[in-house]
Every structure is written in C-alpha cells, then in structure tokens.
Amino acid sequence: MQKHDQDFIKRKNRTTVFELIRKHSPVSRAEIARWTGMSPTTVSRIVNELYHLDFMHEIEQETTSVGRKAVFLQVNPKSVLSVGVEMDKTGVRTGVVDLDGKVVGIRYIARQPEEPSDATLGKIADGIQTLIREGGFDRRRIVGIGVGLPGIIDHDGGRAVLSAQLGWKSTDIAPLLQERTGLPTAVDNELKVKSLAEHTYGAAAGSKRSVLIGFGSGVGSSLIIDGDIYRGESNSAGEIGHTIVDPGGSLCECGKRGCLQTYIAEAALLEKARKIKPVSGLDELFQARRNGEGWAADILDRAMAFIAVTIGNIACMYNPDTVILTGKLVEQYPEVKDFIAEKCMSEFVWEPLRGTFRIVYSAFEQDGVIIGSGLLAQSRFLDIASQIDQMEQNQI
Amino acid sequence: MQKHDQDFIKRKNRTTVFELIRKHSPVSRAEIARWTGMSPTTVSRIVNELYHLDFMHEIEQETTSVGRKAVFLQVNPKSVLSVGVEMDKTGVRTGVVDLDGKVVGIRYIARQPEEPSDATLGKIADGIQTLIREGGFDRRRIVGIGVGLPGIIDHDGGRAVLSAQLGWKSTDIAPLLQERTGLPTAVDNELKVKSLAEHTYGAAAGSKRSVLIGFGSGVGSSLIIDGDIYRGESNSAGEIGHTIVDPGGSLCECGKRGCLQTYIAEAALLEKARKIKPVSGLDELFQARRNGEGWAADILDRAMAFIAVTIGNIACMYNPDTVILTGKLVEQYPEVKDFIAEKCMSEFVWEPLRGTFRIVYSAFEQDGVIIGSGLLAQSRFLDIASQIDQMEQNQI
C-alpha cells in the first residue's frame, strides 16, 4: 500500500471513531471495534490519541448485563468549538459554540444601519479575535466561523446576494472574514441556520425532517432533512413568503401580486392598520383587538387564518414530522398561540396529514442564529483528523 | 477473518464493481482497480463472474491518449429487469423495464371500475406471469415489481391508504402480488414514480433536483433529490393541490376551503363551465374560448394564471433546477403552453428565481408510470450479489 493511501485510511479511521463516539456516547472500546470492524489495537491507538489531546474522557458505568463497572468513552464537547455570528441591521452578536450547541462565550458589536459592509465585517473580525482571546479559548480548537443574516445568501460563495435589512447587495462576507481571522467561514440565511439549531439540539431534536417557519419582517421557512439543510438550486428553497395566494391581490415589494407575505408580514399588517389608526406597532394593534375594535379584529383574524394556512401548506409541500414556529407575531401574542392550537390542525391542515406532525415553538429564541451558525461551521469544517494533525505538529 | 465477513465483503465488492460499471461505462478493468482500491486479481475475478453470467459485455475502443485499442466493460441493460405496473380506473398496463428504463414488453389488463381489489390484483399477478412467460424473459433476471397508482400510498407498507379513482381504501397491494408472483413488490403514487422516470432517463435527465407537476383529476407534485424521491413523513410530500390559496374560497372535496385544485383540476373547470353551457369536456371548453366566448375565456384565463402560480410557488418551495409538466391540461392545448412560455417566468416566478430552473414537458407521456414503477422496483430490490448467488445455485 502506498504511503498516501495509508495516511488517507489513518485519517478516515480517526474521523470514524470520533463521530461514532460523538453520536453514540457513551460507548466502549469493544463496541467501537465491533461496529467499525477495526482491530482492537487500531481502536486503542486512535482512542489514546484522542484522549491524550482532550477530545474525549472516560466514564465508568455499570453495564446492565453483568452488573460490574466498565469504561466508556464520551466526547468532550469543549474539544471542538466554532464561532457563530448573527447579523442584524443595528448590531452583530458573536458567540463561541461548542459541540453540544452550547454558547460558551458571547460578544456584542454595535453597527450603524447605514454602515458600509467592509467596516462592519472589519469590526466583526476584530470582535471575534477579542472574543477568542478574552474568553481564553484555545485557538486550535476553533474549526471555523458561521454567519447567519437575513436575505438571499449565496452559501457556496459566502456572499449576500441581497439583504434588504442590512442594505447589502452582492456583498462578499466569507472571503473577508477568512482573510482577517484565518478561520474558514460559512455564510447562510438566518432562518436556515436557526432551523439547523432547532433540529439538532432544540425544539425539534430527534426529528427526521423538520421545517422552521419564521414570521417577521417577511415570512420564510427552512426544511432540514436528516440533519442537512435543504437548500435547493440557489439556496432559496422555503421562500414561502413569495408564494402567490391571490394572483389579483395586493402588490408585494417583490413586484408580484398577492404574495403570502403581503397578508402576514409585520409591515403589511401595520400598513393596513395605519390606514385606520396610527398604531405604533404590533402591541398596539393587538391591544385594539382586545379592546373590541372591529377593524383590528378584522386585520388580525385574517392574519391568523393566513398563519394557519402557511402551516397547512408547508405540511402539504414538505410533509415534515415537526413544524417549528418562530418570530414575534407567533411567539408573543397568546391569542395567536391559542388560535394555532385550537384551529390550525382541524381546519387548515389537509385531513390525511392531521397528526403526522407536531407544532412546536423555537427553543432557543434569541440565541438560535448564533447556535445554528456555529453548528453550520462545525458541520462544514469539522475535520477531526486535520485538527489532530495540527495539534500534533504544534506538540500540544 | 470469519467466513461470514468474507462472504459479506465478497458480496459488497460485486455490487461495487457492478454499480461502477453501470454508472461510468465504458470502463476498463484497470480503472475499476484504481477507483475501488481492489487488487487487479479481485477485479478480474468479479468481472469474469459478471461477464460469464451475461451481466456485461466487452467493447473495444481506441484510447484517446495512445491511439491503440483497449478493452472496456459495459453493463448489459437486459441483464436486470423489473415489472412496472400502472393502475387506473378502467385498466392496468404492465411492462417489463430494463436497466436503461426501456420498456421491452407490455401487456394490458382490463378492469371494471367497481371491481373488488383482490380480483384486480389477482388478474395483475396472472398477467405478469403471462407477460414474463410469453415475452420469453428469464425469470431469474427479474428483480421485482413496481406499482404506480393515483391516491395516497403507504410506500413502506405497500398499501393504498386511499385511492378515490380506484375506489380503494386501506387496500394491501404488495403482500398479495408478492405472494402470487414470488417477486418483491414496491408500491407508490403514480406522480412519484413518473417523476423518477423523468428525472432518471426522461425530460429531466442530468438534473440534481427536479419537480414533476401533474395537472389532471387533481393537482400534485413530486420532488426528486439526487435520484431519490422525497417522500416526507407519510409519503405525502408535494400535495400542492391541497395547499390553500384562499381561506374563504370554494369548498374542496377534502373539506377545506380554497384549495389550489379547486381552481385548476379538470373536474372543477368543467363544473364551472357547465353552470353556463353543457360542455362534454376540456376540448369543448377550449373550443368555446377559441370561438371568442367570454365565459370560457374567463374560466380558462383564470386556470392558466393558477397553473403559472403553481409553477412559481413550487419554485419558491423546492428551488429545483428543472420543473417537468405533465397532464392533459398543460400538454394538449397550445394556448396553455404559449401562456406558460410567455408569462410564467416573467410574471409569476419570484424575481431571484427567474432563470434558476427550466420548464420542460414529460418525455415519456403514457409510458412514464410503467417506466418509473419499474425503476422503483430496481432501486429497491436490485441486489446484484444475490442475483449472482441465485444464478450460481441454479448453475445457469
């Protein structure tokens, strides 16, 4: 066998053992050997390497069958870290995320709404370096950066195609952050990374295919199949806000008529309300409905029906096992939650699909994008073999 | 190494070599050894087995680099066959499908609309036996049966949950056919298998993710990702006909209001037309529009807008590279094709998605379901190693 092939197998075996322990821990050395078909000697060698470099620890547990103690292996969740970044109009939140999806350090960076992109990205790069340094994180354990932001994102190119909220168009993100930090960087739409977080460790943990629906400044969704984001051809799958529900309906900002989001986006609801009364925001609109004002009830009842329609339509298209709801409109007003709980399944979901999925609410709320971005970076750049190589070269 | 493990590796290597030749043919023995990492001796042994049993043949080709002739291997498409079955209200078509998706034998079986399911399934089992015998097909080369029918299908259980067209409810299909023919049987919705045929060898060949949309007695769609049907939790993904476009709209047969199919299903259009004039079918309705009758134009213009909306909405949800259209309404009337060609992309598709996909028409038309069902059976039951074992035992 060639030296090159030997290296390849060695690297592959390391990753296999690490992933196996990660996903099925606690596991014993004997189980690893049995499941992988590797020899006990090979398994021991790899486990010792991983153990020596702090990638895992041993725990003693009673084995159920014989009652005596046995040694099991468990991955150390702090042994692989990534940086998750959430970008918004007025600020950026960065966090260090571990293998279990826990945020173990956080740093806020202010941003002016009109700030040029390179100024913002420069600040983020500096902020990440400070976050790592001041948090005392081992730089060699950080596998990469993930960035989540609103808009149409070219995931492969690490670029914002269009982000109306940030005012960015054709803006490179990954190249600049990579150059300034030396860390590989992945970029994605904020709903997509949020769905990854909820699917992996949040409200949909254990799901095989879940969809997150976000009701905010627009309406969007993201489907995860077996742990992977379903992106489609240009990373735009799930843009339910721009599906047309009425070809003769009102004009959407996209230029088409009757897009779903013209019925439920926050701005659309407020615009309708303000034709009648100058409400300051959603809170006041909901208050008006509670006060028995008919015009507010009309607007919100229609919006709630369309929220239920959105859930039902998503179920028809994706046939998921879990629907995760997020966004102010569905999370903050009890009347919306009640409406969904009481009416959605029975009146707006196609009969054969009733009971095939559950409706849950985001578990991570404000940290969802940071966690998801961090997990995105881990899944894209986690190559345990090269981490070990690097550490060995550095004689950790 | 245990005898059991040796057998396992032997079987796995056979399948690897067969799939490699199938997907990349023509390939040389040296290429197989290089790509798989197997020794030349192992490759030769497996290739000789496959060759001896007629699974492949050799072809001579000039190699571009040196100009001399070299021997390449090519899979014999007739070496693996399956039976595809298309079930409809008044008849069943069965066909023998080869590895290239070609129909190499066909047989029609009449059916009474009210016929009980076991009578129909009995006839199909007999018909398949006759088809195989009279066509002179080698029984040992047939890996299984695939059945495509309209309705909600429990793919895992091989059962029709509900097929309104056939009048079947909770009807076992696979168990009976398996018992009567001895062949493993897979069952699926007709649009799903049709999309598999078009994606693999038809109008969307070469696509990574394509959606087939069928406009017929209902409206439905089927997404294929990298050659696999996306089924969802209960094999109902893609039921766009029951997405709601108007929560206050007309009552659908499903009990909800404003389902998309109430705007474009053939029956819905005819029902609307017959309130004005007793037309015999779609042809007459289109003729009325051509004659300048305003009421017919109103009904069909609205239907065409909703066809375009359906395509645009599918693009938003699935972000495919190819949309395949099928069904009488879109295939048989030039005015519909023209409308789609002229208006769909520019007026009904969200701007960022324009040009990210192409719109094509079904390449297989009436054979699509047979071919797709046959391919489904091949993908589910093709285990080249056990075919060889069986042939060796039978000393072919």
Interface residues (C-beta under 8 A of the other chain):
Chain A: D5 G37 I152 V161 L162 K208 R209 I225 Y230 R231 G232 E233 S234 N235 S236 A237 G238 E239 I240 H242 T243 I244 V245 D246 P247 C254 G255 K256 C259 A305 F306 V309 G312 N313 C316 M317 Y318 N319 P320 D321 E347 F348 W350 E351 P352 L353 T356 F357
Chain B: D5 G37 I152 V161 L162 K208 R209 I225 Y230 R231 G232 E233 S234 N235 S236 A237 G238 E239 I240 H242 T243 I244 V245 D246 P247 C254 G255 K256 C259 A305 F306 V309 G312 N313 C316 M317 Y318 N319 P320 D321 E347 F348 W350 E351 P352 L353 T356 F357
